[in-house]
């Protein structure tokens, strides 16, 4: 069984998370408020997101959110790769 490179996999998850976050920002900036609310309500299985949505988010908070999502995505991806590598080795040694 091959192992995952922890840094590369962490980076891949970080980039994917950041692109997803920027997609969310794009939706919030380009669609009418009611459409955005309906979109996010459908993603959250009908939970009403109206009370938690902010329409006046300053640009610096958006940049900070991008950085935070990237870091958290990298950490989460690295954790997944570590677990995959650790449990994969246990299975290979048990089969031998």
C-alpha positions in Angstrom: 0.0 0.0 0.0 1.3 3.4 -0.9 1.4 6.2 1.7 0.2 9.8 1.2 2.7 12.7 1.4 1.4 14.6 4.4 2.4 18.1 3.2 1.1 17.6 -0.4 -2.2 16.1 0.7 -2.6 18.9 3.3 -1.9 21.4 0.6 -4.4 19.8 -1.7 -7.2 19.9 0.9 -6.2 23.5 1.8 -6.5 24.6 -1.8 -9.8 22.8 -2.3 -11.2 24.3 0.9 -10.1 27.8 -0.1 -11.6 27.5 -3.6 -14.9 26.4 -1.9 -14.7 29.4 0.4 -14.1 31.8 -2.5 -17.1 30.2 -4.3 -19.2 31.0 -1.3 -18.0 34.6 -1.3 -18.8 34.8 -5.0 -22.3 33.5 -4.5 -22.8 36.0 -1.7 -21.6 38.9 -3.9 -23.4 38.1 -7.1 -26.9 36.7 -6.3 -29.9 38.4 -4.7 -30.2 38.0 -0.9 -33.2 35.8 -1.1 -31.5 33.5 -3.6 -28.4 33.2 -1.4 -30.6 32.4 1.6 -32.4 29.7 -0.3 -29.1 28.3 -1.6 -27.5 28.0 1.8 -30.7 26.8 3.5 -30.8 23.9 1.0 -27.1 23.1 1.8 -27.9 22.9 5.5 -30.9 20.6 5.1 -33.5 23.2 5.7 -31.9 25.0 8.6 -32.8 28.6 8.3 -29.6 30.5 7.8 -31.2 33.9 7.6 -30.3 35.0 11.1 -26.6 34.0 10.8 -25.9 35.4 7.3 -23.9 38.7 7.1 -24.2 41.0 4.1 -21.8 43.7 5.3 -18.6 41.7 5.8 -15.6 44.0 5.3 -12.9 42.9 2.8 -10.3 42.3 5.5 -12.5 39.8 7.2 -12.9 38.0 3.9 -9.1 37.9 3.5 -8.7 36.6 7.0 -11.4 34.0 6.4 -9.5 32.8 3.3 -6.3 32.5 5.3 -8.0 30.7 8.2 -9.8 28.2 5.8 -6.4 27.5 4.1 -4.7 26.8 7.4 -7.5 24.7 8.8 -7.8 22.8 5.4 -4.0 22.1 5.5 -4.2 20.8 9.1 -7.3 18.7 8.3 -5.7 17.3 5.2 -2.4 16.5 7.1 -4.5 14.7 9.8 -6.3 12.6 7.1 -2.9 11.7 5.5 -1.4 10.8 8.9 -4.3 8.6 9.8 -4.3 7.0 6.3 -0.6 6.3 6.5 -0.8 5.0 10.1 -3.8 2.7 9.6 -2.6 1.6 6.2 0.7 0.3 7.6 -1.2 -1.6 10.3 -3.3 -3.4 7.7 -0.3 -4.3 5.5 1.6 -5.8 8.4 -1.5 -7.8 9.5 -1.9 -9.2 5.9 1.8 -10.3 5.7 
